[in-house]
Amino acid sequence: REWYSYHFPELVSIVPENYLYSKCAEYIKDRKNLCEESLEPLTEILSDSEKAKAIVDASKMSMGMDISPVDLINIQMFAGRVVALSNY
């Protein structure tokens, strides 16, 4: 959460639950790539269309810093592990 929050700090206030936060971070990757087409998958992850819309809107105005491809890969792998452990 902390590492990804440097890139997309607004996400933690929209999705405070660790499991859902990890699933969102794993799906979103680089927040700059979020668009209206991302609404359906985010709604499926969160089971909440309002939160999905809030995430897409927040990504457009985010105050987070850019993230390197290597950091993004590591975050994605770590988020995937958190999701897998939670499912276990």
N, C-alpha and C positions, 0 to 999 in steps of 0.2 A: 504494500500500500504506500509506504513512505517513498519508495523509489519512483513509482509510477506517478505519485502526487506531484513530483517536481515537473512532470510533463503535462498533467491534466489535473490540477488541484481541485477543480470544481466537482469532479466525479465523487469524491468522498462524501460530500454533503448531500448529493443526490442518491447515492447508493451506500448507506452506512454499513450494511451487512457484509462481512468478510467474504463469504462464499459467492454472493452475487457480484460483489466488487471484483473478485478475481475472474469470474466468468466474463464480466464486461470488459475488463482490461485485456483478457485473452482474445476477445473478439475485436475490440476496437483497434488495438495496436497503436498506430499513429493517429492521434485525434484529428489531424488535418485531413484525413481521408474519409471522415464521417460525412454523410450526406443524407438526403431524404430516403434514399434506398436502404439505409441502415436502420430505419425505423422498425421494419418488420422483424428482422433478427433480434434487435434489442428488446422489442416487445415480447418476443418469444422467451428470451432469457429472463426478463424481469416479471413477466405476466402483468405488465403495467404500461399502457401506451403513453400515459402522461409523463412518467419517468423517462421513457425512451425519447420522447420529444424534448424533454428538458436536457437530456444528455447531448443530443444533436445540436440544440440551440447553444448550450454552454460551450461546445467544442468550437463554435464559430467565433466566440468572444473570449476564449480562454486566455488567462494571464500566464499560463505555464510556459516553461522554456522548451526549446527544441530538444530532441532526443537523438542520440546517435543510433545508427542501425545495430551496432553491437549491443548497446544497452537495451534496445527494444527486443532483440532476440532473447537476451537473458531474462527480461521481465516476462516475456511471453512464456518461456520455459518454466519459470518459477510459478506464474499464475496457473499454468497447466497442472503443475504438481499439487498446488493447493486445492484445485478443483478435484483432482483424482483422489487425494487423501480425504477430502470431504465426502466424496461419493462412496469411499470404502467404508 
